[in-house]
Amino acid sequence: MTCGQDLPNARVNGSTTSSRTTNGVSEHINGHTNGHPNGKHSTPKVPHLIDGFGTRAIHVGSEPNPETGAVIPAISLSTTYKQDGVGNHKGYEYSRSGNPNRNALEKTLASIEAGGSEAIAFASGSATTATVIQSLGPSAHVISVNDVYGGTFRYITRVASSTQGVESTFLDLGDISPGSEGERKLIQAFRSNTKLIWVETPTNPTLRLIDLTRLVEILDQQFPPHSPSAASRPLLLVDNTFASPFYSSPLLLGADIVLHSLTKYINGHSDVVMGALILPARNAAVTEHLRFLQNASGAVPSAYDSWLAQRGAKTLHLRMKQHGINALRIAKALQQLDNVEEVIYPGLNKSKSAIAWKNLSPHAKKWIDAEGLLGADGSFPFSGMVSFRLRKPSHDASYDEHAEATSKFLQSLRLFSLAESLGGVESLAEAPARMTHASIPPKERDELGIGEGLVRLSVGVEESDDLIDDLKRGLESVF
């Protein structure tokens, strides 16, 4: 059982517009069917139980089939659905506008992202990003954290800037405490056309944290509720991919939209490319606009991918616990090695973990407290991403020599696959400077702390001792 704040704001199923219940079936008017605004999506009525994270992940959206009793949703591959009369159907018309598997997945996502009411699934994380930016309309201004995911940076600066006239400002939001330079620059960045603040926490790949509570406080101060300026308050979007819904609940902290690359932790098995947005009940109008764009642009996931992602979400709480435990153990082990200059992990110690603890979800705190996982040094599990810096092979080693040593280390690993992406059950390792962030000029990479020698690990759920031994052997092969 969980506290009330760990529940979706409105309900665990349905639409943001209107609903009615008939014969135990809740019929929701979604307003975005394929040309028929009055189409009904009928879904089994779900009791409003105060269930925990893992229980919701397994049961919400996976109610037993009333006809067959099947406890796992069937895969519905049909692209079209028979109507009993013009505009009179059973909740589905055309699979781009609504599919049983996609709808079931969206139900699950809205439930596990605490504070969520509605979820909208897309064919990829990039399609999700594009839809959010498109929803802002022409000539909007976007404020973003400066080391945002490269694909997001690319879309804002090279696509939306030319197709929509979108303007952008990229800021270091690592310190926005009262009176700080970060706070001053953020406030100065607000314009009359600022419509969105885009945040990642932790960031990729330097795992910097942003104090979401403080960010919301600044927005409240600059755009006080019930004041004339409230109408121009920009939306706060948090890309929650790195933390996952298990470790962080941005909507409970005041965020307006949460974005996930479902490809990563939520699916968790490196076999699906998908994205999603989750919004609270208070943003019903924004949700409906985004759902309209989802349907109009057609960037929707397949039924099979939706089925796979929902299957993955059922074990998210189990996987995230092990990801976090393994990552913390690896981070502490790396700290003890002479050839590692710095280890970056949000929950590593008191000096690094204060904001991570503030951003931590209620259900993750409950688990950490119950299992006694908060260390005397202030450390605790916080997702499965670890970054660290290898020392140079020699004091006067060149940039290329440092890069060569990093490459040799990565290629010598046995259990950590040299690969991009993250969040799967298997462990991955990469060199951001020449892989995920290679498109950024070297000078800018260095300013962001993404130099040669930086290694990003996506720690899987294997035995942690084996993973630590693998990293030690890799370092021994270089140094």
C-alpha positions as CSV (number, residue, x, y, z in Angstrom):
1,M,0.0,0.0,0.0
2,T,1.2,3.5,-0.7
3,C,0.4,7.0,0.4
4,G,-2.2,9.0,-1.6
5,Q,0.5,11.2,-3.3
6,D,1.8,8.1,-5.0
7,L,-1.4,7.8,-7.0
8,P,-2.6,9.3,-10.3
9,N,-4.3,12.6,-9.7
10,A,-7.6,11.7,-11.3
11,R,-8.0,8.0,-12.1
12,V,-6.1,5.0,-13.4
13,N,-8.0,4.7,-16.7
14,G,-10.0,6.6,-19.2
15,S,-9.9,10.0,-20.8
16,T,-9.6,13.6,-19.7
17,T,-12.8,14.7,-21.3
18,S,-16.0,13.0,-20.2
19,S,-17.1,9.5,-19.1
20,R,-20.0,7.5,-18.0
21,T,-20.4,4.0,-16.6
22,T,-22.8,1.5,-18.1
23,N,-23.2,-2.1,-16.9
24,G,-19.8,-2.1,-15.2
25,V,-18.0,-0.7,-18.3
26,S,-16.5,2.8,-18.2
27,E,-17.0,4.5,-21.6
28,H,-14.8,7.4,-22.3
29,I,-15.3,10.0,-25.0
30,N,-11.8,10.6,-26.3
31,G,-12.6,13.1,-29.0
32,H,-9.8,11.9,-31.2
33,T,-11.0,9.0,-33.3
34,N,-10.4,8.7,-37.0
35,G,-12.8,11.5,-38.1
36,H,-15.6,10.8,-35.6
37,P,-15.3,13.1,-32.6
38,N,-17.9,11.2,-30.6
39,G,-16.2,7.8,-30.8
40,K,-16.2,5.8,-27.6
41,H,-13.4,3.8,-26.1
42,S,-14.8,1.2,-23.8
43,T,-12.5,-0.3,-21.2
44,P,-13.2,-2.4,-18.1
45,K,-13.9,-0.4,-15.0
46,V,-11.0,-0.4,-12.6
47,P,-11.6,-0.1,-8.9
48,H,-9.8,2.9,-7.3
49,L,-7.6,0.9,-5.0
50,I,-4.6,2.4,-3.2
51,D,-2.1,0.0,-4.6
52,G,1.7,0.1,-4.7
53,F,3.9,0.8,-7.7
54,G,4.6,-2.8,-8.6
55,T,0.9,-3.8,-8.2
56,R,-0.2,-1.0,-10.5
57,A,2.5,-1.9,-13.0
58,I,1.2,-5.5,-13.2
59,H,-2.6,-4.9,-13.0
60,V,-3.6,-1.5,-14.4
61,G,-4.1,-1.9,-18.1
62,S,-3.9,-5.7,-17.9
63,E,-7.3,-6.5,-16.4
64,P,-8.4,-10.1,-17.3
65,N,-10.2,-10.4,-20.6
66,P,-14.0,-10.5,-19.8
67,E,-14.6,-12.9,-22.7
68,T,-11.8,-15.4,-22.3
69,G,-10.4,-14.8,-18.8
70,A,-6.9,-14.3,-20.3
71,V,-4.7,-12.4,-17.7
72,I,-2.4,-11.1,-20.4
73,P,-3.8,-8.8,-23.1
74,A,-3.9,-10.4,-26.6
75,I,-2.0,-8.7,-29.4
76,S,-4.6,-6.9,-31.6
77,L,-3.1,-6.6,-35.1
78,S,-6.2,-5.4,-36.9
79,T,-6.0,-2.0,-38.6
80,T,-9.7,-1.5,-38.8
81,Y,-12.8,-2.4,-36.8
82,K,-16.4,-3.2,-37.9
83,Q,-19.0,-0.6,-37.0
84,D,-22.6,-1.5,-36.1
85,G,-23.8,1.7,-37.7
86,V,-22.3,4.9,-38.9
87,G,-20.2,6.3,-36.0
88,N,-21.5,3.5,-33.8
89,H,-18.6,1.2,-32.8
90,K,-17.1,-0.6,-29.9
91,G,-14.5,2.0,-29.1
92,Y,-12.1,1.5,-32.1
93,E,-12.3,2.5,-35.7
94,Y,-8.8,2.6,-37.2
95,S,-5.6,1.6,-35.4
96,R,-3.8,4.8,-35.9
97,S,-6.4,6.5,-33.8
98,G,-6.7,3.8,-31.2
99,N,-5.5,0.3,-30.7
100,P,-6.3,-2.0,-27.7
101,N,-2.6,-2.6,-27.0
102,R,-1.6,1.0,-27.2
103,N,-4.5,2.1,-25.1
104,A,-3.6,-0.6,-22.5
105,L,0.0,0.5,-22.4
106,E,-1.0,4.2,-22.0
107,K,-3.2,3.2,-19.1
108,T,-0.3,1.4,-17.4
109,L,2.1,4.4,-18.0
110,A,-0.4,6.9,-16.6
111,S,-0.7,4.7,-13.5
112,I,3.0,4.1,-12.7
113,E,4.1,7.7,-13.4
114,A,2.9,9.0,-10.0
115,G,0.7,12.0,-10.3
116,G,-0.2,11.1,-13.9
117,S,-3.7,11.0,-15.3
118,E,-3.2,10.4,-19.1
119,A,-0.4,8.9,-21.1
120,I,0.3,9.3,-24.9
121,A,2.5,6.8,-26.6
122,F,4.6,7.5,-29.7
123,A,6.7,5.5,-32.2
124,S,10.0,6.7,-30.7
125,G,11.4,9.1,-28.2
126,S,12.3,11.4,-31.0
127,A,8.8,11.4,-32.3
128,T,7.6,12.3,-28.8
129,T,10.0,15.2,-28.7
130,A,8.9,16.5,-32.1
131,T,5.3,16.4,-31.1
132,V,5.8,18.4,-27.9
133,I,7.8,21.1,-29.8
134,Q,5.1,21.1,-32.6
135,S,2.4,21.7,-30.0
136,L,4.0,25.1,-29.1
137,G,3.2,26.6,-32.4
138,P,5.2,29.1,-34.4
139,S,7.9,31.4,-33.0
140,A,8.0,29.9,-29.5
141,H,10.9,30.2,-27.2
142,V,12.3,27.1,-25.4
143,I,14.6,27.1,-22.4
144,S,16.6,23.9,-22.0
145,V,19.3,22.5,-19.8
146,N,22.6,22.9,-21.6
147,D,23.7,19.3,-21.7
148,V,20.3,18.0,-23.0
149,Y,20.2,14.8,-25.0
150,G,21.8,15.3,-28.4
151,G,18.6,14.3,-30.3
152,T,16.6,16.9,-28.4
153,F,19.2,19.6,-29.1
154,R,19.3,18.7,-32.8
155,Y,15.5,18.9,-33.1
156,I,15.2,22.2,-31.4
157,T,18.1,23.9,-33.1
158,R,18.1,22.4,-36.6
159,V,14.5,21.3,-37.2
160,A,12.1,23.4,-35.2
161,S,14.1,26.5,-35.6
162,S,13.7,26.3,-39.4
163,T,10.2,24.8,-39.6
164,Q,8.5,26.7,-36.8
165,G,10.9,29.6,-36.0
166,V,11.5,28.2,-32.6
167,E,14.1,30.1,-30.5
168,S,16.1,28.4,-27.8
169,T,18.3,29.2,-24.8
170,F,20.5,26.5,-23.2
171,L,21.4,27.1,-19.6
172,D,23.4,25.4,-16.8
173,L,20.6,24.6,-14.3
174,G,22.8,22.7,-11.9
175,D,22.6,25.5,-9.2
176,I,19.4,27.5,-9.2
177,S,19.4,28.2,-5.4
178,P,18.2,31.6,-4.2
179,G,20.6,34.3,-5.2
180,S,22.7,32.0,-7.4
181,E,24.1,32.9,-10.8
182,G,22.0,30.0,-12.2
183,E,18.8,31.5,-10.8
184,R,19.6,35.0,-12.2
185,K,20.4,33.6,-15.7
186,L,17.2,31.6,-15.7
187,I,15.0,34.5,-14.8
188,Q,16.8,36.7,-17.4
189,A,16.1,34.1,-20.0
190,F,12.3,34.3,-19.7
191,R,10.7,36.1,-22.7
192,S,7.1,36.9,-23.6
193,N,7.1,34.0,-26.0
194,T,8.8,31.4,-23.6
195,K,6.4,28.4,-23.7
196,L,8.5,25.5,-22.5
197,I,11.3,24.6,-20.1
198,W,12.9,21.3,-21.0
199,V,14.8,19.6,-18.2
200,E,16.6,16.3,-17.9
201,T,17.6,15.1,-14.4
202,P,20.0,13.3,-14.3
203,T,21.5,14.8,-17.4
204,N,23.2,12.7,-20.1
205,P,26.1,11.7,-19.7
206,T,27.4,13.8,-16.8
207,L,24.5,12.9,-14.6
208,R,24.0,16.4,-13.2
209,L,20.9,16.9,-11.1
210,I,18.4,19.7,-11.2
211,D,16.4,20.6,-8.2
212,L,12.9,20.3,-9.5
213,T,11.2,21.7,-6.4
214,R,13.3,24.8,-6.6
215,L,12.6,25.2,-10.3
216,V,8.9,25.1,-9.7
217,E,9.4,27.7,-6.9
218,I,11.0,30.0,-9.4
219,L,8.2,29.6,-11.8
220,D,5.7,30.3,-9.1
221,Q,7.5,33.5,-8.2
222,Q,7.8,34.7,-11.7
223,F,4.3,33.6,-12.8
224,P,2.2,33.7,-9.6
225,P,-1.0,31.6,-9.7
226,H,-4.1,33.7,-10.2
227,S,-2.0,36.7,-11.4
228,P,-2.2,38.2,-14.9
229,S,1.2,36.7,-15.7
230,A,-0.1,33.1,-14.8
231,A,-1.5,32.7,-18.3
232,S,2.0,33.1,-19.8
233,R,3.7,30.7,-17.5
234,P,5.8,28.2,-19.5
235,L,5.2,24.5,-19.2
236,L,7.8,22.5,-17.4
237,L,8.7,19.2,-19.1
238,V,11.0,16.7,-17.4
239,D,12.6,14.0,-19.4
240,N,12.5,11.2,-16.8
241,T,14.1,8.5,-18.9
242,F,17.3,8.1,-16.8
243,A,15.5,7.9,-13.5
244,S,12.4,6.0,-14.7
245,P,9.0,6.3,-12.9
246,F,10.4,4.2,-10.1
247,Y,13.1,6.6,-8.9
248,S,11.5,9.9,-9.7
249,S,8.0,11.4,-9.8
250,P,8.4,14.9,-11.4
251,L,4.6,15.4,-11.6
252,L,4.3,15.2,-7.9
253,L,7.0,18.0,-7.6
254,G,5.1,20.3,-9.9
255,A,6.2,19.4,-13.5
256,D,3.5,19.7,-16.2
257,I,4.7,17.0,-18.6
258,V,6.9,13.9,-18.1
259,L,8.6,12.4,-21.2
260,H,10.1,8.9,-21.4
261,S,12.0,7.1,-24.0
262,L,10.2,3.8,-23.4
263,T,13.1,2.1,-25.3
264,K,15.1,2.4,-22.2
265,Y,14.1,1.4,-18.6
266,I,10.4,1.0,-19.0
267,N,10.6,-1.6,-21.8
268,G,14.0,-2.8,-20.3
269,H,14.9,-5.5,-22.8
270,S,16.5,-3.6,-25.7
271,D,13.9,-4.8,-28.3
272,V,11.5,-1.8,-28.6
273,V,11.8,1.7,-29.9
274,M,9.1,3.9,-28.3
275,G,8.4,7.1,-26.4
276,A,5.6,8.5,-24.3
277,L,4.3,11.6,-22.5
278,I,2.4,11.5,-19.2
279,L,0.4,14.5,-17.9
280,P,-1.6,15.3,-14.8
281,A,-5.3,15.9,-14.7
282,R,-4.8,19.6,-14.3
283,N,-3.4,19.8,-17.8
284,A,-6.4,18.3,-19.6
285,A,-6.3,20.9,-22.4
286,V,-2.7,20.3,-23.1
287,T,-3.2,16.5,-23.1
288,E,-6.0,16.8,-25.6
289,H,-3.9,18.9,-28.0
290,L,-1.0,16.5,-27.8
291,R,-3.4,13.5,-28.4
292,F,-4.8,15.3,-31.4
293,L,-1.3,15.7,-32.8
294,Q,-0.5,12.1,-32.0
295,N,-3.4,11.0,-34.2
296,A,-2.9,13.7,-36.9
297,S,0.8,13.1,-37.4
298,G,0.4,9.3,-37.1
299,A,3.7,8.8,-35.2
300,V,2.1,5.9,-33.2
301,P,3.7,2.7,-32.0
302,S,2.7,-0.7,-33.4
303,A,0.4,-3.0,-31.5
304,Y,3.2,-5.5,-31.0
305,D,5.7,-2.9,-29.7
306,S,3.0,-1.7,-27.3
307,W,2.4,-5.2,-26.0
308,L,6.2,-5.7,-25.5
309,A,6.6,-2.4,-23.6
310,Q,3.6,-3.2,-21.4
311,R,5.2,-6.6,-20.6
312,G,8.4,-4.8,-19.7
313,A,6.7,-2.3,-17.5
314,K,5.4,-5.2,-15.3
315,T,8.9,-5.9,-14.0
316,L,10.1,-2.3,-13.9
317,H,10.1,-2.1,-10.1
318,L,12.1,-5.3,-9.7
319,R,14.6,-4.3,-12.4
320,M,15.1,-0.7,-11.1
321,K,15.8,-2.0,-7.6
322,Q,18.6,-4.3,-8.9
323,H,19.9,-1.6,-11.4
324,G,20.2,0.8,-8.5
325,I,21.8,-1.7,-6.1
326,N,24.3,-2.8,-8.8
327,A,25.1,0.8,-9.9
328,L,25.8,2.0,-6.3
329,R,28.1,-1.0,-5.7
330,I,30.0,-0.4,-8.9
331,A,30.3,3.4,-8.2
332,K,31.8,2.7,-4.8
333,A,34.2,0.0,-6.2
334,L,35.4,2.4,-9.0
335,Q,36.1,5.1,-6.3
336,Q,38.8,2.8,-4.9
337,L,40.7,2.3,-8.1
338,D,43.8,4.4,-8.8
339,N,43.2,4.7,-12.6
340,V,39.8,6.3,-12.1
341,E,39.9,10.1,-11.6
342,E,36.2,10.7,-10.8
343,V,33.1,8.7,-10.4
344,I,29.7,10.3,-11.1
345,Y,26.6,8.7,-9.5
346,P,23.6,10.7,-8.2
347,G,23.3,8.7,-5.0
348,L,27.0,8.3,-4.2
349,N,27.5,10.4,-1.1
350,K,26.1,13.3,0.9
351,S,27.9,15.9,-1.2
352,K,26.2,14.6,-4.4
353,S,23.0,13.0,-3.2
354,A,21.0,15.9,-1.5
355,I,19.1,16.9,-4.7
356,A,18.8,13.3,-5.7
357,W,17.0,12.6,-2.4
358,K,14.7,15.6,-2.9
359,N,13.8,14.3,-6.4
360,L,13.3,10.8,-5.2
361,S,9.8,9.3,-5.6
362,P,7.8,8.4,-2.5
363,H,7.8,4.7,-3.4
364,A,11.6,4.6,-3.9
365,K,12.1,6.3,-0.5
366,K,9.8,3.8,1.1
367,W,11.8,0.9,-0.4
368,I,15.2,2.4,0.6
369,D,13.9,3.1,4.1
370,A,12.4,-0.4,4.5
371,E,15.5,-2.2,3.3
372,G,17.9,0.0,5.2
373,L,19.7,1.1,2.0
374,L,20.5,4.6,3.0
375,G,24.2,4.4,3.9
376,A,25.9,6.3,6.8
377,D,27.8,8.3,4.1
378,G,24.4,9.4,2.6
379,S,24.6,7.0,-0.4
380,F,21.6,5.2,-1.8
381,P,20.5,3.5,-5.0
382,F,19.4,5.9,-7.7
383,S,18.8,4.3,-11.1
384,G,21.5,2.4,-13.0
385,M,23.5,5.0,-14.8
386,V,27.2,5.6,-13.7
387,S,29.8,7.8,-15.4
388,F,33.4,7.9,-14.6
389,R,36.6,9.4,-15.9
390,L,39.7,7.4,-16.7
391,R,43.0,9.0,-15.9
392,K,45.4,9.7,-18.8
393,P,47.8,6.8,-19.7
394,S,50.6,9.2,-18.9
395,H,51.0,12.7,-17.5
396,D,51.7,14.3,-20.9
397,A,49.4,12.0,-23.0
398,S,47.8,13.7,-25.9
399,Y,44.1,14.0,-26.6
400,D,44.3,11.1,-29.1
401,E,46.3,8.9,-26.7
402,H,43.7,9.4,-24.0
403,A,41.0,8.5,-26.5
404,E,43.0,5.4,-27.6
405,A,43.3,4.3,-24.0
406,T,39.6,4.7,-23.4
407,S,38.8,2.7,-26.6
408,K,41.1,-0.1,-25.5
409,F,39.4,-0.2,-22.1
410,L,35.9,-0.4,-23.6
411,Q,36.9,-3.1,-26.1
412,S,38.5,-5.3,-23.4
413,L,35.3,-5.6,-21.4
414,R,33.5,-9.0,-21.5
415,L,30.2,-8.4,-19.8
416,F,29.7,-4.7,-20.6
417,S,28.8,-4.5,-24.3
418,L,30.3,-1.5,-26.2
419,A,27.1,0.0,-27.4
420,E,24.9,3.1,-27.3
421,S,21.5,3.2,-25.6
422,L,20.7,2.2,-22.0
423,G,18.2,0.8,-19.6
424,G,18.2,-2.9,-20.7
425,V,18.8,-5.9,-18.4
426,E,22.2,-6.2,-19.9
427,S,25.1,-3.9,-19.1
428,L,26.4,-1.4,-21.7
429,A,29.4,0.9,-21.8
430,E,30.3,3.7,-24.2
431,A,32.5,6.8,-24.8
432,P,30.2,9.8,-25.1
433,A,32.8,12.0,-26.7
434,R,33.0,9.8,-29.7
435,M,29.7,8.0,-29.7
436,T,26.4,9.6,-28.3
437,H,27.8,13.1,-28.2
438,A,30.3,13.1,-31.1
439,S,28.3,15.7,-33.1
440,I,29.1,18.3,-30.4
441,P,32.4,20.3,-31.2
442,P,35.3,19.3,-29.0
443,K,35.5,22.7,-27.2
444,E,31.8,22.6,-26.3
445,R,32.1,19.0,-25.2
446,D,35.0,19.9,-22.9
447,E,33.0,22.8,-21.4
448,L,30.2,20.3,-20.6
449,G,32.7,17.8,-19.1
450,I,32.3,15.4,-22.0
451,G,36.0,14.9,-22.8
452,E,38.1,11.9,-23.7
453,G,38.3,9.5,-20.8
454,L,34.7,9.9,-19.8
455,V,32.9,6.5,-19.8
456,R,29.2,6.1,-19.4
457,L,27.9,2.8,-18.0
458,S,24.3,1.5,-18.2
459,V,24.5,-1.0,-15.4
460,G,22.4,-4.1,-15.9
461,V,20.9,-6.6,-13.5
462,E,23.7,-9.2,-13.7
463,E,25.6,-10.2,-10.6
464,S,27.4,-7.1,-9.4
465,D,30.6,-8.9,-8.4
466,D,30.9,-10.2,-12.0
467,L,30.4,-6.7,-13.4
468,I,33.0,-5.2,-11.0
469,D,35.5,-7.9,-11.9
470,D,34.9,-7.1,-15.6
471,L,35.7,-3.4,-15.1
472,K,38.8,-4.2,-13.1
473,R,40.1,-6.5,-15.7
474,G,39.4,-3.9,-18.4
475,L,41.4,-1.3,-16.5
476,E,44.3,-3.7,-15.9
477,S,44.5,-4.3,-19.7
478,V,45.1,-0.5,-20.2
479,F,47.1,0.5,-17.2
